[in-house]
Amino acid sequence: MEENKEISLQDLSDDEVPAFLDLRPKKFSDYIGQKQIVETLQIAVEAAKKRNEVLDHVLFYGPPGLGKTTMAHIISNELGVPLVHTSGPALEKGGDLVSILTHMEHGSVFFIDEIHRLPKIVEEFLYSAMEDFAVDIIFDKGMNARSYRAKLNQFTLVGATTRAGLLSPPLRERFGIQRSLDFYSVEELQQVIIRSASILNVSIDYDAALEIARRSRGTPRIANQLLRRVRDFAQVRADGSITKKVSDDALALEGIDARGLNLLDVRFLNVIIEFYKGGPVGLEAIAATLQEETDTLIDMVEPYLLKAGLLTRTSSGRKVTEQAYKHFKKTVQKAKGRQMPLPE
Ligand code: ADE
């Protein structure tokens, strides 16, 4: 990198930032949180290396931003093998998958993000690829159809999904290692923020890091995004250091809620409170009122609200909790008569 060359990090996602400022850990030893997952993976990786074998296929599931992609990269770094990255929707035809698989080096990590969105036809090629490291290629059609079994180099498939329930059982069963990533504690996020601040070379007080952590929705990706915004504010409106006051002022200006709830979280909870008297109400009714896809609500909104104790799921639908009323300084309204939630 040339000296004096200015780069703007403002609009870059974590995937695009220059390598020297990438905040994601590259080794298990740098990873904060998900202790049990890190430890068991470390053992599996070390054992595979000792035996000179290819690591078993790994499936990560959990809400967005919790480190599924980071884990895949760490596995390939720790194994010392290349990583080939793709996603379920990018693989449209069996041929797309076959051409990647036939070019893969022995032992590589093949990372498929959003693996639940893999077309069925592509998924069927994966079964034999995962189990026997071979794919059956069919030439011609009808009477002239001939099949040819192509041997592949051995590889480790790392799949990531927000919805393990949407994977077909034959695919899910082929992953020898399956791990669910959970939201991070505030203390873990505080450590992530302190580590990131040191990489970004910005000074930060412990209580400032704690405040950013509290508003990060249990998610390291959000913690790092907020840290970058607070760092901007510190450099423009203060002396560059992140104090508690600087972080409070910066987060207030960004419109970040005291618990870190985003606009969609707030709309979701308020629709239940205002339109459905706190619930229970079916998800389809909430989605229709919000004009959002139910999948978006299931993947991006509900997991954190459930974890944070602001929402419950009952057999008759979604209900907000008393904590949610308190958070919005609203009084609990008792529903008159029975409500008929939409079927789920
Ligand atoms: N940056 C993003 N996620 C992280 C994690 N889990 N540990 C350390 N740094 C991170």
Residues whose N, C-alpha, C, O or C-beta is under 5 A from the ligand:
A	BS01	ADE	L23 R24 P25 D30 Y31 I32 G33 V192 P220
